[in-house]
Amino acid sequence: MKILTVLLCRCCIVFLLASLSACSPHTKKSTLHQPGADATVIASQGEDDSTAVEPEETAQEELEALSRSGAWEFGATSGQGSSPLPTGIDLSGYDFPITINKQVLYYLDLFQGKQKNNFSRWLARSTLYLPKIQEELKKAGLPQDLAYLAMIESGFNPSAYSPAEACGLWQFIAGTGRNNGLRIDSWVDERRQPEKATKAATRYLSRLYAEFGDWHLAVAAYNGGENRIEAAIKDYNTKDFWEIAESEGIYLETKRYVPKLIAAILIARNPEKFGFTDIQYLKPQQYDVIDIPGGVDLEAVAVTANTSVKQLRTLNNELQKNQTPPKQKNYTLRIPVGTKELVASNLNKIYPVSTITYTTHTVKNNETLTTICALYNISKTTLLKANNLRTAGLKKGLRLQIPSTSTKYVLLKDGERPEDRLAKSDTDKRQMVLHQMKSGETLSKLAKQYQVPVKTIMQWNKITNLQQVKQGQQIVLHLDRSAPEAMTVITGATKVAAIAQETDDIPMLEDSKKRSVARAQPPATPKSKQQTWYVVQNGDSLWTISKKFQISAQDLRQWNNLSDNNLQTGNKLIVKKG
């Protein structure tokens, strides 16, 4: 019993180590699972945006066929029972060791038969990435035929994703990718970036070859894990892959990996000899690069260069979202060829305009404020204020207005300023909200509270350095007083949260004495009054400003919810005239 327990434990440990070490675990199957909310591939080159691991679509069929073929062969054979190689193929002209046996011939037949359409597509895609892959392999002193490893891994699809969470051209799982220098987080997945993933694969393959001294064993380890191959070498006292393949030392999924690669190399190097003619090879991607600040929306970049977000995502396939990582000072972005100067000159002229629209939600039985907010990803305060509710209790059948936001970007004309856009808007409809910065507050916190991008707030307030924002400083936000059905914000990506201070203490919103900042919904301005705003200049006082606009200092304090007469240079004050 003790012996059985020890053996079982040992088997479990070996299995786990093998699974954890693999780049492409043996459990990998085809899938349409999306690696990110907006995953795209090479659609600009005429391809679809499927993320299936195409080489794995017939995996089960391959395993069953190889199981039926009997004992594995090693060494060159005549390939009895299979089609011979076409004439004119010199096996000495390859830098990856070529063996011909019935398993290799099986894959040659499969690729020319049932999988011919797929293989033709892989060949067409291959030219997108082959030049740079082979250049990287040559630089590292590795066989350039290893480039076709990406073909049997992903079909040269940089967005390919498997249920085992292997990803990209080279199908790295996250742990192996990070171990080989790739960044993988909620903003960036460099497994999907062809150049960086290729560098990582080159490093990994170099290490595997240094360990095993044999390319068949090295690529088998790439698939099945170093620990599995090491154990098989030790158990069967051989370093010949084909001898190990005859044994039970490695999984059939890993056994098939080497003959599949050899067959792919043979056909890819001699497509016409194997019947692959009229392939529409795609041209390698051409692009310029530019450093973009962190947190920039790709839609804004697209407007500057007269291109599309889809094209930018295609060129920057590693991005998980339509935005450059916000915590990075700069991010190197690939952009269409010839647009670098255009992007550089226009990026500071981009003006964000957002529209808030409302959809109706009818409260169902047992629904609560919490569940509805979670459903629509909004805060309780936002939902309550949007529907003029003072209590969290909801009755079945109640119709709630749910706000959502869409943002577009426009390009300011030469010499045009954001203030000019604001000045052109209907001042009777425009509402300016003032927020006085409290101790410990930052613009990032303010941006989250009002659901407005930090860069938009900085633009509104002419702030060039976040470190310059101080306690007591008044920050202005520009909103519009249009109807709830289509409330347009003058500028900036904002949600209806901009009309409410985020707090769980709802009654506090109505208590002006407890608040030192202007409420997001100040008293309605009489139609006879025209609202504008005034930037406090050096030497200004409430008295001089009120005299200038022929209004009372008391009204000025009330409109701006000021607790005293102290003003700071640069503050923006609401002024109502007429």
Secondary structure, 3 states (H helix, E strand, C coil): CHHHHHHHHHHHHHHHHHHHHCCCCCCCCCCCCCCCCCCCCCHHHCCCCCCCCHHHCCHHHHHHHHHHCCCCCCCCCCCCCCCCCCCCCCHHHCCCCCCCCHHHHHHHHHHHCCCHHHHHHHHHHHHHHHHHHHHHHHHCCCCHHHHHHHHHHHCCCCCCECCCCCECCCCECHHHHHHCCCCECCCEEHHHCHHHHHHHHHHHHHHHHHHHCCHHHHHHHHHHCHHHHHHHHHHHCCCCHHHHHHCCCCCHHHHCHHHHHHHHHHHHHCCHHHCCCCCCCCCCCCEEEEEEECCCEHHHHHHHHCCCHHHHHHHCCCECCCECCCCCCEEEEEEECCCHHHHHHHHHHEEEEEEEEEEEEECCCCCCHHHHHHHHCCCHHHHHHHCCCCCCCCCCCCEEEEEEEEEEEEECCCCCCHHHHHHHCCCCCEEEEEEECCCCCCHHHHHHHHCCCHHHHHHHCCCCCHHHCCCCCEEEEEEECCCCCEEECCCCCCCHHHHCCCCCCHHHHHCHHHCCCCCCCCCCCCCCCEEEEEECCCCCCHHHHHHHHCCCHHHHHHHCCCCCCCCCCCCEEEEEEC
